[in-house]
Amino acid sequence: MSASAQNSVGMLDWVLILAPYRKDASYMASLLSEHSIRAQAVTAIELADRIAEFPGVLVVTHEALNPDAIKIIAKFLQDQPNWSEIPIVILLDRAAPQSRIQSALAGSWPRSRQTFYQRPVAALELVSGIQSALLTRFRQREVRDYLERETELRLELNHRVKNILASVTSIFQMTRRGAGSVGGLAAVLAGRLTAL
């Protein structure tokens, strides 16, 4: 990731970590902080409030995947804007039934970009994966901003075209009133439109 993209990502996004056991949450937050990535560890109770603040990436350990947390995340995914597809990083233990968890989450979280890592995961691999997810998020926001600007420009163009057409209609009506012949109308109207 380029330095400018990384700086832009750092200003726009942050990582929400849901890892209830051991010191996983504090370790990940510290690791990401060392790499200039803002991260916030939350408890299951805080999840609904903090996820509503629209993090750039969600990191979840498989121990945190209880029905309540899955439901809260599913609701967030359902309500996110059309341009958004939040990346979710899921950390699984080697002993966890990985294919069953992946299948269940694919059904529960259809509007998400899920990346699975098996623990123990190398710190560099995890940081790199999260940086990549944040860059994806940054690109999503760039596309959203581009589409919003394009919509604004289209609306402005429509407004200006309507104003021009209203002016042309007004000029035609004024010219028509004073015209004695079709040829005279055409000549005067052409002159006025050229002046416009």
LINHULIN-V110825 format. One record per run of one state. SS is the DSSP state (h for helix, s for strand, l for the rest). FROM is the first residue (numbers start at 1). TO is the last residue. If there is no record, write none. Layout:
ss-><SS & SS>
from-><FROM & FROM>
to-><TO & TO>
This chain:
ss-><l & h & l & s & l & h & l & s & l & h & l & s & h & l & h & l & s & l & h & l & s & l & h & l & h & l>
from-><1 & 3 & 13 & 15 & 19 & 24 & 35 & 39 & 43 & 47 & 52 & 57 & 62 & 65 & 67 & 80 & 87 & 94 & 98 & 109 & 113 & 120 & 123 & 179 & 182 & 196>
to-><2 & 12 & 14 & 18 & 23 & 34 & 38 & 42 & 46 & 51 & 56 & 61 & 64 & 66 & 79 & 86 & 93 & 97 & 108 & 112 & 119 & 122 & 178 & 181 & 195 & 196>
